[in-house]
Amino acid sequence: MKSLAQSLALPVDAPSKPLYRWMLALFMLSVIAFGWKYPLLGFAVPLAMLTGMAGGIFRGRYVCGNICPRGSFYDTVFSLVGGNKPIPALLQSSAFRWGAMAGLMSFMVWRISQNAGDWQHWGTVFWSMCLITTVAGIPLGIAYRSRSWCSFCPVGTVAAAIGGDKHRLAIAHDCRQCGVCEKQCPMGFSIAEHRDAGVLPHKDCIKCSSCVDACRSEALSWPE
């Protein structure tokens, strides 16, 4: 009999279908385009945030790589103009990430407190936070990688802290260390160098399976 975690688990043996990613990306763009007029759309933001954090309990940052609408936007629409340079270590540092989270959450709570009794105000605040953070990620994505924002996203930071050690990518000893997988990794992680360890140690792996799909020797896999 399957455990609760196994029942809720989603397949991660291949990247999400392009159409699925484009649909998520278009959904996010629709929220940004119309959320100012229809505040109810703004509530998609906290829903996405809670889903990402809860997902960390089961598979770390799996939601980031497979379900997050903004992540899909960076993988599809924005990948056409995104850069391919290493993400600065500063953006990935714990101090910067938790500092950014504290700042953004404090700002959001302050904004909500200005009219806490009005649900439409809440929706507008959520919408504006989505707009601000998405716009902030664009220049970083152009200068470095399209998913640069994901390296310090508050939701991803919490998900990694909760379950970054879970469901790690397995690296078989027959890995050729050709580096093809690393070219496909949206987070820019070094993968082949961890062959001897047998697993990828990065807690911020978003479980997108791009590396697994690219591996010609089938040396990469996910645990059962």
Beta strands, then each sheet from edge to edge (+ up, - down):
strand 1: 170-171
strand 2: 220-221
sheet 1: 1+ 2-
end
